[in-house]
Amino acid sequence: MRRFLLLILFSQLAFAQQGPADQSWRLSIKSERSTYIAGEPAPISFEFKNISARPKRIRFPLNFEWGLLVYVTAPDGQSEQYFSAKHLKAAASQRRPPDPVWIEPGQSISYTAHLAYDVRTKTPAFMEPGRYKIAARFPYEEGTASNALELTVKAPDEAEQKALEYLGANSLLPYVDPGGRRLKTNSKQAVKAQEFLKLHGKSVYASPLRLALRDAGLFAQLTTYPEDTIDFNKLPPALPGKLKEHPLFLKNTGQEPLNIKKIGPPELPFRFKSPPKTPLILEPGEMTEFMIVFEPKTPGHRHSLITVESNDLRSPAVMSITGK
């Protein structure tokens, strides 16, 4: 009996030394500002970092579509899960999740979402003045929970109130959320959005509407192929004496010239086969191709990023590269 109790005690001590399971990851959230105007989308940045001493596999991307949960506590103390148009899209999607990605110790993945009121999901953010608390959880990765973020929402001044009323009267509120409903190029809402920019171009609501018009193809628009991840693991093994190569296509899918100002190269063992020459102008519909080379010197998982700076309103575009 005494031996049995000692075994229990030693196992508990060993577990205590290991620490809780979620110490492998740290989920952090932050925002550009601490104060926003009622109805203004609040950009929230999420960072998911490997704080362990060994490479860790992440099974799902860090975004709303694949399980990132966000909770908003309103000024009245009521806490609700935040739902956006991306949640609705995910619920209707039949897509398979992408392949897992390995994250090296000290490295992280990030995601930015604009939290805003949506008439379809009836979210609690952020139409009423007051103090809001935001927290997040990534349940598929050991249930990791984030820090608590506090934001202040203040009442709009006279000019912002007129802008907000214009949005409501012309059914433009769903398009103020950069991650929300898409405008169609020749729709009534697109015309009203352009009128709004002429009348209220200095309003805090102008920037997301410009993005909505950009996504409708009315401005320069950078589209990358692959869309967000270059995965060398999906390629067949390289032939003897040959390098493993993967193409990256950049295309202007907008209606104005795209000025690619800078392309940030990845870290070794990834590199461009030929260094990109910038600035580079792509006319509407024009596309260019770059070849990415993967030549590791030692075995193991590798991860890096490519950034593309341009006159696209969503610049910079960031693409992940992975391989082993």
VEXBA-948419 format. One line per 3 residues: their letters; for each residue x, y, z of C-alpha. Coordinates in nm, 2 decimals, always signed. Last residue first. Layout:
A = X:Y:Z ~ ... $
This chain:
KGT = +1.07:+1.91:-4.52 ~ +0.87:+2.20:-4.67 ~ +0.66:+2.50:-4.58 $
ISM = +0.61:+2.85:-4.73 ~ +0.35:+3.10:-4.61 ~ +0.23:+3.39:-4.82 $
VAP = +0.18:+3.74:-4.70 ~ +0.01:+4.02:-4.91 ~ +0.11:+4.36:-4.79 $
SRL = -0.11:+4.53:-4.90 ~ -0.49:+4.51:-4.86 ~ -0.55:+4.83:-5.05 $
DNS = -0.35:+4.70:-5.35 ~ -0.08:+4.96:-5.42 ~ +0.18:+4.69:-5.37 $
EVT = +0.40:+4.52:-5.11 ~ +0.44:+4.14:-5.14 ~ +0.56:+3.94:-4.85 $
ILS = +0.71:+3.59:-4.86 ~ +0.72:+3.38:-4.55 ~ +0.92:+3.09:-4.40 $
HRH = +0.88:+2.73:-4.26 ~ +1.11:+2.43:-4.26 ~ +1.06:+2.08:-4.12 $
GPT = +1.36:+1.86:-4.07 ~ +1.66:+1.71:-4.25 ~ +1.98:+1.92:-4.31 $
KPE = +2.11:+2.12:-4.61 ~ +1.76:+2.22:-4.73 ~ +1.73:+2.32:-5.10 $
FVI = +1.38:+2.46:-5.17 ~ +1.35:+2.68:-5.48 ~ +1.07:+2.93:-5.55 $
MFE = +1.00:+3.02:-5.92 ~ +0.84:+3.35:-6.00 ~ +0.55:+3.41:-6.25 $
TME = +0.38:+3.72:-6.38 ~ +0.01:+3.79:-6.45 ~ -0.18:+4.06:-6.64 $
GPE = -0.56:+4.09:-6.61 ~ -0.55:+4.46:-6.54 ~ -0.19:+4.59:-6.61 $
LIL = +0.09:+4.46:-6.39 ~ +0.36:+4.71:-6.30 ~ +0.68:+4.59:-6.13 $
PTK = +0.89:+4.80:-5.90 ~ +1.08:+4.57:-5.85 ~ +1.30:+4.30:-6.00 $
PPS = +1.24:+3.96:-5.85 ~ +1.56:+3.76:-5.77 ~ +1.59:+3.45:-6.00 $
KFR = +1.54:+3.10:-5.85 ~ +1.38:+3.27:-5.55 ~ +1.49:+3.12:-5.22 $
FPL = +1.39:+2.87:-4.95 ~ +1.66:+2.71:-4.73 ~ +1.69:+2.99:-4.64 $
EPP = +1.46:+3.28:-4.55 ~ +1.19:+3.40:-4.79 ~ +1.22:+3.71:-5.01 $
GIK = +1.03:+4.03:-4.95 ~ +0.88:+4.15:-5.28 ~ +0.86:+4.52:-5.31 $
KIN = +0.67:+4.79:-5.50 ~ +0.43:+4.58:-5.70 ~ +0.22:+4.85:-5.88 $
LPE = -0.11:+4.71:-6.00 ~ -0.27:+4.90:-6.28 ~ -0.65:+4.96:-6.24 $
QGT = -0.95:+4.72:-6.30 ~ -0.86:+4.45:-6.05 ~ -0.75:+4.09:-6.10 $
NKL = -0.38:+4.18:-6.12 ~ -0.20:+3.85:-6.10 ~ +0.10:+3.71:-5.91 $
FLP = +0.20:+3.35:-5.97 ~ +0.43:+3.15:-5.75 ~ +0.59:+2.83:-5.90 $
HEK = +0.74:+2.55:-5.69 ~ +1.09:+2.41:-5.73 ~ +1.27:+2.11:-5.57 $
LKG = +1.63:+2.12:-5.71 ~ +1.77:+1.86:-5.96 ~ +2.09:+1.65:-5.94 $
PLA = +1.89:+1.33:-5.88 ~ +1.52:+1.39:-5.95 ~ +1.32:+1.59:-5.70 $
PPL = +1.07:+1.40:-5.49 ~ +0.70:+1.46:-5.58 ~ +0.55:+1.79:-5.47 $
KNF = +0.29:+1.81:-5.20 ~ +0.55:+1.86:-4.93 ~ +0.67:+2.17:-5.11 $
DIT = +0.37:+2.36:-4.97 ~ +0.33:+2.72:-5.09 ~ +0.05:+2.86:-4.87 $
DEP = -0.18:+3.16:-4.91 ~ -0.36:+3.17:-5.25 ~ -0.13:+2.95:-5.46 $
YTT = -0.16:+3.15:-5.69 ~ -0.17:+3.51:-5.57 ~ -0.43:+3.77:-5.64 $
LQA = -0.33:+4.14:-5.62 ~ -0.61:+4.39:-5.68 ~ -0.59:+4.74:-5.83 $
FLG = -0.92:+4.91:-5.79 ~ -1.28:+4.84:-5.91 ~ -1.25:+4.46:-5.88 $
ADR = -1.54:+4.41:-5.64 ~ -1.27:+4.33:-5.37 ~ -1.14:+4.69:-5.43 $
LAL = -1.49:+4.83:-5.38 ~ -1.51:+4.64:-5.05 ~ -1.16:+4.76:-4.95 $
RLP = -1.27:+5.12:-5.03 ~ -1.57:+5.06:-4.80 ~ -1.34:+4.94:-4.53 $
SAY = -1.14:+5.27:-4.55 ~ -1.44:+5.50:-4.57 ~ -1.60:+5.40:-4.24 $
VSK = -1.35:+5.61:-4.03 ~ -1.48:+5.91:-4.23 ~ -1.25:+6.12:-4.44 $
GHL = -1.41:+6.02:-4.77 ~ -1.76:+6.10:-4.64 ~ -1.94:+6.26:-4.94 $
KLF = -1.72:+6.14:-5.22 ~ -1.65:+5.81:-5.05 ~ -2.03:+5.77:-4.99 $
EQA = -2.10:+5.82:-5.36 ~ -1.87:+5.53:-5.44 ~ -2.04:+5.32:-5.18 $
KVA = -2.38:+5.41:-5.33 ~ -2.28:+5.30:-5.67 ~ -2.14:+4.97:-5.53 $
QKS = -2.47:+4.92:-5.33 ~ -2.67:+4.95:-5.65 ~ -2.47:+4.68:-5.80 $
NTK = -2.23:+4.71:-6.10 ~ -1.92:+4.56:-5.95 ~ -2.08:+4.33:-5.70 $
LRR = -2.00:+4.40:-5.33 ~ -1.90:+4.11:-5.11 ~ -2.05:+4.05:-4.77 $
GGP = -1.82:+4.06:-4.47 ~ -1.45:+4.03:-4.40 ~ -1.38:+4.40:-4.46 $
DVY = -1.68:+4.48:-4.24 ~ -1.82:+4.81:-4.39 ~ -2.00:+4.60:-4.65 $
PLL = -2.28:+4.48:-4.42 ~ -2.34:+4.84:-4.32 ~ -2.41:+4.96:-4.67 $
SNA = -2.79:+4.92:-4.68 ~ -2.84:+5.28:-4.81 ~ -3.01:+5.43:-4.50 $
GLY = -2.78:+5.25:-4.26 ~ -2.46:+5.37:-4.44 ~ -2.59:+5.72:-4.47 $
ELA = -2.68:+5.72:-4.10 ~ -2.32:+5.62:-4.01 ~ -2.18:+5.90:-4.23 $
KQE = -2.41:+6.15:-4.06 ~ -2.31:+6.02:-3.72 ~ -1.94:+6.04:-3.82 $
AED = -1.98:+6.41:-3.90 ~ -2.17:+6.49:-3.58 ~ -1.93:+6.29:-3.35 $
PAK = -1.96:+5.92:-3.32 ~ -2.02:+5.77:-2.97 ~ -1.72:+5.59:-2.82 $
VTL = -1.62:+5.22:-2.82 ~ -1.35:+5.13:-2.58 ~ -1.15:+4.81:-2.62 $
ELA = -1.03:+4.56:-2.37 ~ -0.83:+4.25:-2.47 ~ -0.82:+3.94:-2.25 $
NSA = -0.52:+3.70:-2.31 ~ -0.58:+3.39:-2.52 ~ -0.70:+3.04:-2.46 $
TGE = -0.54:+2.72:-2.60 ~ -0.78:+2.43:-2.61 ~ -0.50:+2.18:-2.69 $
EYP = -0.50:+2.29:-3.06 ~ -0.84:+2.21:-3.18 ~ -1.01:+2.45:-2.93 $
FRA = -0.83:+2.77:-3.04 ~ -0.97:+3.02:-2.79 ~ -1.02:+3.39:-2.81 $
AIK = -1.10:+3.68:-2.57 ~ -1.25:+4.03:-2.62 ~ -1.38:+4.27:-2.36 $
YRG = -1.59:+4.57:-2.45 ~ -1.61:+4.91:-2.27 ~ -1.89:+5.15:-2.38 $
PEM = -2.06:+5.30:-2.68 ~ -2.31:+5.07:-2.87 ~ -2.26:+4.95:-3.22 $
FAP = -1.95:+4.73:-3.18 ~ -1.97:+4.42:-3.18 ~ -2.26:+4.21:-3.03 $
TKT = -2.31:+4.01:-3.35 ~ -2.65:+4.00:-3.51 ~ -2.54:+3.73:-3.76 $
RVD = -2.72:+3.87:-4.06 ~ -2.70:+4.24:-3.97 ~ -2.33:+4.22:-3.92 $
YAL = -2.16:+4.44:-3.65 ~ -1.78:+4.45:-3.68 ~ -1.47:+4.26:-3.58 $
HAT = -1.20:+4.30:-3.85 ~ -0.99:+3.98:-3.86 ~ -0.61:+3.94:-3.86 $
YSI = -0.43:+3.61:-3.85 ~ -0.09:+3.50:-3.74 ~ +0.14:+3.19:-3.74 $
SQG = +0.42:+3.15:-3.50 ~ +0.79:+3.06:-3.46 ~ +0.97:+3.02:-3.13 $
PEI = +1.01:+2.65:-3.16 ~ +0.94:+2.54:-3.52 ~ +0.58:+2.52:-3.65 $
WVP = +0.48:+2.22:-3.86 ~ +0.18:+2.26:-4.08 ~ -0.11:+2.01:-4.12 $
DPP = -0.26:+1.96:-4.46 ~ -0.55:+2.18:-4.56 ~ -0.90:+2.12:-4.43 $
RRQ = -1.14:+1.96:-4.68 ~ -1.39:+2.20:-4.83 ~ -1.76:+2.13:-4.79 $
SAA = -1.85:+2.49:-4.70 ~ -2.19:+2.60:-4.58 ~ -2.09:+2.64:-4.21 $
AKL = -1.76:+2.80:-4.32 ~ -1.94:+3.07:-4.52 ~ -2.16:+3.15:-4.23 $
HKA = -1.86:+3.17:-4.00 ~ -1.69:+3.40:-4.26 ~ -1.99:+3.63:-4.25 $
SFY = -1.92:+3.69:-3.89 ~ -2.01:+3.53:-3.55 ~ -1.87:+3.65:-3.22 $
QES = -1.95:+3.42:-2.93 ~ -2.15:+3.61:-2.66 ~ -2.08:+3.77:-2.33 $
QGD = -2.34:+3.99:-2.15 ~ -2.17:+4.24:-1.91 ~ -2.39:+4.54:-2.02 $
PAT = -2.08:+4.69:-2.19 ~ -2.06:+4.39:-2.42 ~ -1.84:+4.08:-2.36 $
VYV = -1.71:+3.95:-2.70 ~ -1.60:+3.59:-2.74 ~ -1.39:+3.47:-3.03 $
LLG = -1.34:+3.11:-3.14 ~ -1.09:+3.00:-3.40 ~ -1.23:+2.68:-3.55 $
WEF = -1.14:+2.64:-3.92 ~ -1.33:+2.91:-4.09 ~ -1.27:+3.16:-3.82 $
NLP = -0.90:+3.16:-3.87 ~ -0.57:+3.00:-3.75 ~ -0.53:+2.72:-4.00 $
FRI = -0.60:+2.36:-3.88 ~ -0.38:+2.07:-3.77 ~ -0.08:+2.25:-3.61 $
RKP = +0.22:+2.03:-3.57 ~ +0.48:+2.12:-3.31 ~ +0.86:+2.15:-3.35 $
RAS = +1.04:+2.11:-3.02 ~ +1.13:+2.33:-2.72 ~ +0.78:+2.46:-2.66 $
INK = +0.66:+2.82:-2.70 ~ +0.50:+2.76:-3.04 ~ +0.32:+3.08:-3.11 $
FEF = -0.04:+3.15:-3.23 ~ -0.08:+3.52:-3.30 ~ -0.43:+3.68:-3.35 $
SIP = -0.46:+4.04:-3.47 ~ -0.79:+4.23:-3.42 ~ -0.90:+4.50:-3.66 $
APE = -1.20:+4.69:-3.51 ~ -1.47:+4.76:-3.76 ~ -1.63:+5.11:-3.69 $
GAI = -2.00:+5.10:-3.60 ~ -1.95:+5.30:-3.29 ~ -1.61:+5.48:-3.30 $
YTS = -1.30:+5.29:-3.18 ~ -1.06:+5.32:-2.89 ~ -0.77:+5.09:-2.78 $
RES = -0.59:+5.11:-3.11 ~ -0.41:+4.87:-3.34 ~ -0.55:+4.57:-3.17 $
KIS = -0.41:+4.27:-2.98 ~ -0.46:+3.90:-2.94 ~ -0.22:+3.63:-2.81 $
LRW = -0.24:+3.25:-2.83 ~ +0.05:+3.07:-2.67 ~ +0.13:+2.71:-2.75 $
SQD = +0.31:+2.42:-2.59 ~ +0.19:+2.54:-2.24 ~ -0.15:+2.41:-2.34 $
APG = -0.08:+2.07:-2.20 ~ -0.04:+2.19:-1.84 ~ +0.31:+2.16:-1.68 $
QQA = +0.56:+1.88:-1.72 ~ +0.69:+1.93:-1.37 ~ +0.34:+1.89:-1.23 $
FAL = +0.29:+1.57:-1.42 ~ +0.62:+1.43:-1.28 ~ +0.52:+1.53:-0.93 $
QSF = +0.18:+1.36:-0.97 ~ +0.35:+1.04:-1.10 ~ +0.59:+1.04:-0.80 $
LIL = +0.30:+1.08:-0.55 ~ +0.10:+0.80:-0.72 ~ +0.40:+0.57:-0.71 $
LLF = +0.46:+0.65:-0.34 ~ +0.09:+0.57:-0.26 ~ +0.13:+0.22:-0.43 $
RRM = +0.46:+0.16:-0.23 ~ +0.28:+0.24:+0.09 ~ +0.00:+0.00:+0.00 $
